Amino acid sequence: MNRLENLFIIAKDLAKSIFKNKDIKPKKIEPFFDDGQSQQIIHRLKNTEEQQHRNYLLKKIDEHKIEDWNKIQNQLYPTSKVRYLKWISGVAAVFMLGLGLSYLYTSKNTSTEIPLVANITSEDITLKLADGNIQIIKANGEGEIVNKKGKVLGSQKGTLLNYKNQLSFNHVQKLMYNELVVPYGKTFQLVLSDGTSVHLNSGTTLKYPVKFIKGKKRQVYLTGEAYFNVAKDKSHPFIVNANNLNVRVLGTQFNVSSYPEDGHIKTVLVEGSVALYDKDKTYKKQNIALLTPGHKAVWGVKNKHITIRKVDTSIYTNWINGEIVFEHIKFKYIIKKLERHYNIKIKNKNKELENQVFTATFTTETLQEVLNSFKANYPFEYIKQGNTITINN
């Protein structure tokens, strides 16, 4: 069996996991790719923007099925099938797996067309509704968020989207999820149906119910970073699922950072108390780690090991006020935060600079001012070309 055939088999297997709402596990594809490629493929399969792009490709193929499929065949096998299959990359694998998943999905849902928004860019804040409709949220916009049936889900005013007190959903007894995607360079705020306030940092996705249902847990799903001020409700615990970690509270203020590339999940508690535990385990005393105010918990995604220490919480929460705070952090980790905050790509060719440790706070500074500040402490040169900064020795 050749490599291309294996890719379609993997796609079919992954599709089954998605249809059954199961996690996509790396072990399903690791035999065919190295660890780095496996993680990249899984991240891109889950990424909303990637899904939208694959759905767009699928729709175009459906318009002229035979003609377009022949074109793809010609691109896949331009001269030598064997030679191509030897160098098929992780990027090509993502396309093949994604296209396979999209095809399998639509073949099972032939009566439902996936709604698409034209001209979505990587700089747009997007909201995916429970009916599959995707809307672009403008940071300076104002008005109501309405679904296909004309029901008002929430109201927007600038960078705030409010779901509280929406009368049109008072009768709803089924959980229906919306998904908000905040790109690099932007932040956003949500007020959920129970009054819980959520600040979303750049590069963050939050999946949450349009309305929390009486008798069921208040659970949301986070990829990225968010600050939660949870409305108190002793009868309905609030759970943030970040990768494989559950953070459970009744009413409190805390920050969760769970970016895919970090390899660990950081939870910082400002007020109240939270319990952390593996999502695959039950909520029992022997399975949880309790966090008290003024402490940070770091949970390893792979080894599931947790460490807790006392911290200055403002360092981890002042981003909601537009600040960037670094305390004794290596420059190689600072780079990623700068990329997200300023929506820029930074390439660092200065290996010695990577491990230099910095402590700094920035508020309204431009990226150039920030880089010049680091440069004053450790000399280096950089150039800007388009949306890319390249740091040299």
C-alpha positions as CSV (number, residue, x, y, z in Angstrom):
1,M,0.0,0.0,0.0
2,N,1.5,3.4,-1.0
3,R,1.7,6.5,1.1
4,L,-1.2,8.3,-0.6
5,E,-3.5,5.4,0.0
6,N,-2.5,5.4,3.7
7,L,-3.4,9.1,3.9
8,F,-7.0,8.4,2.8
9,I,-7.3,5.5,5.3
10,I,-6.1,7.8,8.0
11,A,-8.6,10.5,6.9
12,K,-11.4,8.0,7.1
13,D,-10.3,6.9,10.6
14,L,-10.1,10.5,11.8
15,A,-13.5,11.3,10.3
16,K,-15.0,8.6,12.5
17,S,-13.5,10.2,15.6
18,I,-14.9,13.6,14.6
19,F,-18.4,12.3,13.9
20,K,-18.4,10.6,17.4
21,N,-17.1,13.8,19.0
22,K,-13.9,12.0,20.1
23,D,-10.5,13.6,20.4
24,I,-8.1,13.3,17.5
25,K,-5.2,11.3,19.0
26,P,-1.6,11.7,17.7
27,K,-1.0,7.9,17.7
28,K,-3.4,7.5,14.8
29,I,-1.0,9.3,12.4
30,E,2.4,9.1,14.2
31,P,3.4,5.9,12.3
32,F,3.5,8.0,9.1
33,F,5.0,11.3,10.4
34,D,7.4,12.5,13.0
35,D,6.2,14.0,16.3
36,G,6.4,17.6,15.1
37,Q,4.5,16.9,11.9
38,S,1.8,14.9,13.8
39,Q,1.2,17.8,16.2
40,Q,1.1,20.3,13.3
41,I,-1.4,18.2,11.3
42,I,-3.7,17.8,14.3
43,H,-3.6,21.5,15.2
44,R,-4.4,22.5,11.6
45,L,-7.2,20.0,11.3
46,K,-8.8,21.6,14.4
47,N,-8.1,25.1,13.4
48,T,-11.2,27.0,12.3
49,E,-9.5,29.0,9.6
50,E,-8.1,25.9,8.1
51,Q,-11.5,24.2,8.2
52,Q,-13.1,27.1,6.4
53,H,-10.4,27.0,3.7
54,R,-10.8,23.2,3.2
55,N,-14.6,23.7,3.0
56,Y,-14.1,26.4,0.4
57,L,-11.9,24.1,-1.7
58,L,-14.5,21.3,-1.4
59,K,-17.3,23.7,-2.5
60,K,-15.3,24.7,-5.6
61,I,-14.7,21.0,-6.4
62,D,-18.4,20.3,-6.1
63,E,-19.2,23.0,-8.7
64,H,-17.2,21.2,-11.4
65,K,-16.6,17.8,-9.9
66,I,-15.0,16.0,-12.8
67,E,-13.1,18.9,-14.3
68,D,-11.6,20.0,-11.0
69,W,-10.9,16.5,-9.8
70,N,-8.9,15.8,-13.0
71,K,-6.9,19.0,-12.3
72,I,-6.1,17.8,-8.8
73,Q,-5.1,14.4,-10.2
74,N,-2.8,16.0,-12.7
75,Q,-1.2,18.1,-9.9
76,L,-0.8,15.0,-7.7
77,Y,0.8,13.0,-10.4
78,P,2.5,15.5,-12.8
79,T,5.2,13.1,-14.1
80,S,6.1,10.3,-11.8
81,K,3.7,9.0,-9.1
82,V,6.4,7.2,-7.3
83,R,8.8,10.2,-7.1
84,Y,6.0,12.4,-5.7
85,L,5.0,10.0,-3.0
86,K,8.5,9.8,-1.7
87,W,8.6,13.5,-0.8
88,I,5.0,14.2,0.2
89,S,5.2,16.6,3.1
90,G,3.3,17.3,6.3
91,V,1.7,20.3,4.5
92,A,0.4,18.1,1.7
93,A,-0.7,15.6,4.2
94,V,-2.8,18.2,6.0
95,F,-4.5,19.1,2.7
96,M,-5.2,15.4,1.8
97,L,-6.4,14.6,5.3
98,G,-8.5,17.8,5.5
99,L,-10.0,17.3,2.1
100,G,-10.7,13.7,2.9
101,L,-12.4,14.7,6.1
102,S,-14.4,17.4,4.4
103,Y,-15.5,15.0,1.7
104,L,-16.5,12.3,4.2
105,Y,-18.4,14.9,6.3
106,T,-20.4,16.3,3.4
107,S,-21.1,12.9,2.0
108,K,-22.8,12.1,5.3
109,N,-24.6,15.4,5.3
110,T,-25.7,15.8,1.7
111,S,-28.8,17.8,2.5
112,T,-26.9,20.5,4.4
113,E,-24.6,23.0,2.8
114,I,-21.9,24.5,5.0
115,P,-22.5,28.3,5.0
116,L,-19.4,30.2,4.0
117,V,-18.5,33.9,4.4
118,A,-16.6,35.3,1.4
119,N,-13.3,36.9,1.9
120,I,-12.5,35.8,5.4
121,T,-8.9,36.7,6.2
122,S,-6.5,35.7,9.0
123,E,-7.1,39.1,10.5
124,D,-10.8,38.7,11.0
125,I,-12.6,37.9,14.2
126,T,-15.0,35.2,13.3
127,L,-18.1,33.7,15.1
128,K,-19.3,30.2,14.1
129,L,-22.9,29.7,15.1
130,A,-24.5,26.4,16.1
131,D,-26.3,26.2,12.7
132,G,-22.9,26.3,11.0
133,N,-23.2,29.9,9.8
134,I,-19.9,31.9,10.1
135,Q,-20.0,35.6,10.7
136,I,-17.2,38.2,10.7
137,I,-17.2,40.3,13.8
138,K,-15.8,43.9,13.3
139,A,-14.1,45.4,16.4
140,N,-16.0,48.6,15.8
141,G,-19.3,47.0,15.0
142,E,-22.5,47.3,16.9
143,G,-25.8,45.3,16.7
144,E,-27.4,42.0,17.2
145,I,-26.1,38.5,16.4
146,V,-28.9,36.6,14.7
147,N,-29.0,32.9,13.5
148,K,-30.6,31.5,10.4
149,K,-34.1,31.4,12.0
150,G,-33.9,35.1,12.9
151,K,-33.5,34.5,16.7
152,V,-31.3,36.9,18.5
153,L,-28.3,35.1,20.2
154,G,-26.5,38.1,21.6
155,S,-25.7,41.7,21.1
156,Q,-22.4,43.3,20.1
157,K,-21.0,46.7,21.1
158,G,-17.4,47.2,19.9
159,T,-15.1,44.5,21.3
160,L,-17.8,43.1,23.6
161,L,-20.3,40.4,22.7
162,N,-23.1,39.9,25.3
163,Y,-25.3,36.7,25.5
164,K,-26.9,37.6,28.9
165,N,-30.6,38.1,29.2
166,Q,-31.5,37.0,25.6
167,L,-35.2,36.3,25.9
168,S,-35.4,34.4,22.6
169,F,-33.5,31.4,24.1
170,N,-35.3,31.2,27.5
171,H,-37.2,28.1,26.4
172,V,-34.1,26.2,25.0
173,Q,-33.3,23.0,26.8
174,K,-30.5,21.8,24.5
175,L,-26.9,22.9,24.6
176,M,-26.0,24.8,21.4
177,Y,-22.4,26.0,20.9
178,N,-20.9,29.1,19.3
179,E,-17.2,29.4,18.6
180,L,-15.4,32.7,18.6
181,V,-12.0,32.9,17.0
182,V,-9.7,35.9,17.8
183,P,-6.7,36.3,15.5
184,Y,-3.3,37.6,16.2
185,G,-3.1,41.3,17.0
186,K,-6.5,41.5,18.5
187,T,-8.4,40.9,21.8
188,F,-12.1,40.5,22.5
189,Q,-14.5,40.2,25.4
190,L,-17.6,37.9,26.0
191,V,-20.4,38.0,28.5
192,L,-21.9,34.5,28.6
193,S,-25.6,33.7,29.3
194,D,-25.0,33.3,33.1
195,G,-23.1,36.7,33.3
196,T,-19.6,35.2,33.3
197,S,-17.2,37.6,31.8
198,V,-14.4,36.3,29.5
199,H,-11.5,38.3,28.1
200,L,-9.9,36.5,25.1
201,N,-6.3,37.2,24.2
202,S,-4.9,37.2,20.6
203,G,-4.7,33.9,18.8
204,T,-7.5,32.4,20.9
205,T,-10.5,30.2,20.2
206,L,-13.4,29.7,22.7
207,K,-16.3,27.3,22.2
208,Y,-19.2,28.0,24.5
209,P,-23.0,27.4,24.9
210,V,-25.4,30.1,23.7
211,K,-27.3,29.4,26.9
212,F,-26.3,27.3,29.9
213,I,-28.9,24.7,30.8
214,K,-30.3,24.1,34.2
215,G,-29.1,20.9,35.7
216,K,-26.0,20.7,33.5
217,K,-22.4,21.8,34.0
218,R,-21.3,25.1,32.6
219,Q,-18.5,24.0,30.4
220,V,-16.5,25.9,27.7
221,Y,-13.5,24.8,25.5
222,L,-10.4,27.0,25.3
223,T,-7.5,27.1,22.9
224,G,-5.2,30.0,23.6
225,E,-5.5,32.4,26.6
226,A,-8.5,33.8,28.4
227,Y,-9.2,35.6,31.7
228,F,-12.5,34.4,33.4
229,N,-14.6,36.2,35.9
230,V,-17.1,33.5,36.7
231,A,-20.6,34.2,37.9
232,K,-21.3,32.3,41.1
233,D,-23.7,29.4,40.9
234,K,-23.2,26.6,43.5
235,S,-25.5,24.3,41.7
236,H,-23.7,24.5,38.3
237,P,-19.9,24.2,38.4
238,F,-18.1,26.1,35.7
239,I,-15.5,24.1,33.8
240,V,-12.9,25.3,31.4
241,N,-11.5,22.5,29.2
242,A,-8.1,23.4,27.9
243,N,-6.6,20.5,25.8
244,N,-6.7,17.6,28.3
245,L,-7.0,19.7,31.4
246,N,-10.2,20.6,33.2
247,V,-10.3,23.7,35.4
248,R,-13.4,23.6,37.6
249,V,-14.8,26.5,39.7
250,L,-18.0,27.8,41.2
251,G,-17.3,31.5,41.1
252,T,-13.9,33.1,40.8
253,Q,-11.4,35.0,38.7
254,F,-8.5,33.2,37.0
255,N,-6.4,33.2,33.8
256,V,-5.8,30.1,31.6
257,S,-3.2,30.0,28.9
258,S,-3.2,27.0,26.6
259,Y,-1.6,27.7,23.3
260,P,-0.9,24.5,21.2
261,E,2.8,25.4,20.7
262,D,3.5,25.9,24.4
263,G,3.4,22.2,25.5
264,H,1.9,23.2,28.9
265,I,-1.2,24.8,30.3
266,K,-0.8,27.7,32.8
267,T,-3.6,28.6,35.3
268,V,-3.2,31.6,37.5
269,L,-5.8,32.2,40.3
270,V,-6.6,35.8,41.3
271,E,-9.6,35.2,43.5
272,G,-11.6,32.2,44.9
273,S,-10.4,28.6,44.3
274,V,-10.2,26.2,41.4
275,A,-9.6,22.5,41.0
276,L,-7.5,21.1,38.2
277,Y,-7.8,17.5,36.9
278,D,-7.3,15.4,33.8
279,K,-10.4,15.5,31.6
280,D,-10.4,11.7,31.3
281,K,-10.7,11.3,35.1
282,T,-13.6,11.9,37.4
283,Y,-13.9,14.8,39.7
284,K,-12.7,13.2,42.9
285,K,-10.4,14.3,45.7
286,Q,-7.6,11.9,44.7
287,N,-7.6,13.2,41.1
288,I,-7.6,17.0,41.6
289,A,-5.0,19.7,42.5
290,L,-6.4,22.7,44.3
291,L,-5.2,26.2,43.5
292,T,-5.4,29.1,46.0
293,P,-5.3,32.8,45.2
294,G,-1.9,34.2,44.2
295,H,-0.6,30.9,42.8
296,K,0.1,29.5,39.3
297,A,-0.3,25.9,38.2
298,V,1.7,24.6,35.2
299,W,0.4,21.3,33.8
300,G,2.4,19.4,31.2
301,V,0.3,18.3,28.2
302,K,2.4,15.2,27.6
303,N,3.6,14.1,31.0
304,K,0.5,15.4,32.8
305,H,2.7,16.6,35.7
306,I,1.6,19.6,37.6
307,T,3.7,22.2,39.5
308,I,2.3,25.0,41.7
309,R,4.1,28.1,42.9
310,K,3.3,31.6,44.3
311,V,3.4,34.4,41.7
312,D,2.5,38.0,41.1
313,T,-0.8,37.5,39.3
314,S,-0.7,40.9,37.6
315,I,2.2,39.6,35.4
316,Y,-0.2,37.0,33.9
317,T,-3.4,39.1,33.8
318,N,-2.5,42.6,32.8
319,W,-2.8,41.7,29.2
320,I,-6.5,42.4,29.5
321,N,-5.5,46.1,30.0
322,G,-3.4,46.1,26.9
323,E,-0.1,45.5,28.7
324,I,2.7,43.0,27.8
325,V,4.6,41.9,30.9
326,F,7.7,39.7,30.9
327,E,9.4,38.6,34.1
328,H,12.6,36.7,33.8
329,I,11.7,35.1,30.5
330,K,14.0,33.8,27.8
331,F,13.8,35.7,24.5
332,K,12.8,32.6,22.5
333,Y,9.5,32.6,24.5
334,I,9.1,36.4,24.3
335,I,9.1,36.1,20.5
336,K,5.9,34.1,20.4
337,K,4.1,36.6,22.6
338,L,5.2,39.5,20.4
339,E,4.0,37.6,17.3
340,R,0.5,37.2,18.8
341,H,0.3,40.7,20.2
342,Y,1.5,42.6,17.1
343,N,0.3,40.0,14.5
344,I,3.8,39.8,13.0
345,K,6.2,36.9,12.1
346,I,9.6,37.0,13.8
347,K,12.5,34.9,12.6
348,N,15.5,34.9,15.0
349,K,18.8,33.9,13.5
350,N,20.7,35.0,16.6
351,K,21.0,31.8,18.6
352,E,22.8,33.5,21.6
353,L,19.9,35.9,21.9
354,E,17.4,33.0,22.3
355,N,18.5,32.2,25.8
356,Q,18.9,35.7,27.1
357,V,16.6,36.5,30.0
358,F,14.6,39.7,30.1
359,T,12.2,41.5,32.5
360,A,10.1,44.2,31.0
361,T,6.6,45.8,30.8
362,F,5.1,47.5,27.7
363,T,1.9,49.3,27.3
364,T,1.4,51.5,24.2
365,E,4.8,50.9,22.6
366,T,5.1,50.0,18.9
367,L,6.9,46.8,18.0
368,Q,9.9,48.8,16.8
369,E,10.1,50.5,20.2
370,V,9.8,47.1,22.0
371,L,12.6,45.6,19.9
372,N,14.8,48.6,20.4
373,S,14.3,48.3,24.1
374,F,15.6,44.7,24.0
375,K,18.3,45.8,21.6
376,A,19.6,48.4,24.1
377,N,20.2,45.6,26.7
378,Y,21.6,43.0,24.3
379,P,22.8,44.4,20.9
380,F,21.4,42.8,17.8
381,E,20.3,43.9,14.3
382,Y,16.9,43.3,12.7
383,I,15.2,44.1,9.4
384,K,11.4,44.3,8.5
385,Q,10.2,43.0,5.2
386,G,6.4,43.0,4.8
387,N,4.9,41.3,7.8
388,T,8.2,39.6,8.8
389,I,10.9,40.7,11.2
390,T,14.3,38.9,10.8
391,I,16.7,39.2,13.7
392,N,20.4,38.9,12.9
393,N,23.5,38.9,15.1
